[in-house]
Amino acid sequence: MIIVLLRYTGDVTPHRDAHVAWLREALAEGRLITAGRQPETGGVLIARGERSDVEAWAAQDPYRLAGVATNDFVEFTPSMAAPGLESLLP
C-alpha cells in the first residue's frame, strides 16, 4: 500500500475537473482506496500496488502533467485495521 502525498506548486483550479475524473477512474479500477484534500496545500491518496506502478500512475495526474503539483510516496504494509476494514490487510 502506498500513501501518495500531493503538494500544490501552482494554481490547480483550471485542472481540478480533470484531476477529479482521474481519481474517480482509479477508484473504479480498484487502484485507489481513498483520497482527500489538505486545504490550500495538496492532498493525500492511498493506493494499492507496487511502488513503481503507483509512481508511474501518479505521474499521469493532470496536476502533475500541468506542472502544478509534486508527489512524495510512503510505502507501508498494514498490520492492523479497524472492524470492517480487514480487506486492507495483506
C-alpha positions as CSV (number, residue, x, y, z in Angstrom):
1,M,0.0,0.0,0.0
2,I,1.3,3.4,-0.9
3,I,0.4,6.8,0.6
4,V,0.8,9.5,-2.1
5,L,1.3,13.0,-0.7
6,L,0.2,15.6,-3.2
7,R,1.7,19.1,-2.8
8,Y,0.4,22.0,-4.9
9,T,3.2,24.1,-6.5
10,G,0.9,26.3,-8.6
11,D,-2.8,27.1,-9.3
12,V,-4.6,23.8,-9.6
13,T,-8.1,25.3,-10.2
14,P,-8.0,25.0,-14.0
15,H,-7.1,21.3,-13.8
16,R,-9.4,20.3,-10.9
17,D,-12.1,18.6,-13.1
18,A,-9.6,16.5,-14.9
19,H,-7.9,15.6,-11.7
20,V,-11.2,14.5,-10.1
21,A,-12.1,12.4,-13.2
22,W,-8.6,10.8,-12.9
23,L,-9.3,10.0,-9.2
24,R,-12.7,8.6,-10.0
25,E,-11.3,6.3,-12.7
26,A,-8.7,5.0,-10.2
27,L,-11.4,4.3,-7.6
28,A,-13.5,2.4,-10.1
29,E,-10.4,0.3,-11.2
30,G,-9.7,-0.5,-7.5
31,R,-6.2,1.1,-7.7
32,L,-7.2,4.0,-5.3
33,I,-8.6,3.2,-1.8
34,T,-9.3,6.8,-0.7
35,A,-8.4,10.4,-1.5
36,G,-8.8,13.7,0.3
37,R,-7.8,17.3,0.2
38,Q,-5.4,19.1,2.5
39,P,-6.9,22.6,2.3
40,E,-4.6,25.1,0.4
41,T,-1.6,22.7,0.3
42,G,-2.5,19.5,-1.5
43,G,-4.0,16.1,-0.8
44,V,-3.5,12.6,0.4
45,L,-4.2,9.5,-1.7
46,I,-3.9,5.9,-0.5
47,A,-3.3,3.5,-3.4
48,R,-2.8,-0.2,-3.9
49,G,0.0,-1.7,-5.9
50,E,3.8,-1.8,-6.2
51,R,5.5,1.5,-5.6
52,S,6.9,1.7,-9.1
53,D,3.4,1.2,-10.5
54,V,1.9,3.8,-8.2
55,E,4.6,6.3,-9.0
56,A,4.0,5.8,-12.8
57,W,0.3,6.1,-12.2
58,A,0.7,9.3,-10.1
59,A,2.9,10.8,-12.9
60,Q,-0.3,10.8,-15.1
61,D,-2.2,13.0,-12.6
62,P,-3.5,16.1,-14.6
63,Y,-2.0,18.2,-11.8
64,R,1.4,16.7,-12.4
65,L,1.1,16.9,-16.1
66,A,0.3,20.6,-15.8
67,G,3.3,21.1,-13.5
68,V,1.2,22.4,-10.6
69,A,1.9,19.6,-8.1
70,T,4.5,17.2,-6.9
71,N,4.3,13.9,-5.1
72,D,6.0,12.1,-2.2
73,F,5.4,8.4,-1.6
74,V,5.3,6.4,1.6
75,E,5.2,2.6,1.2
76,F,3.8,0.6,4.1
77,T,2.3,-2.8,4.9
78,P,-0.7,-2.5,7.1
79,S,-0.7,-4.9,10.0
80,M,-3.9,-3.8,11.8
81,A,-7.3,-2.5,10.6
82,A,-10.5,-1.3,12.3
83,P,-13.5,-3.6,12.1
84,G,-14.9,-3.6,8.6
85,L,-11.6,-2.7,7.0
86,E,-9.9,-6.1,7.3
87,S,-9.8,-6.3,3.5
88,L,-7.0,-3.8,3.6
89,L,-4.7,-6.3,5.3
90,P,-2.4,-8.4,3.2
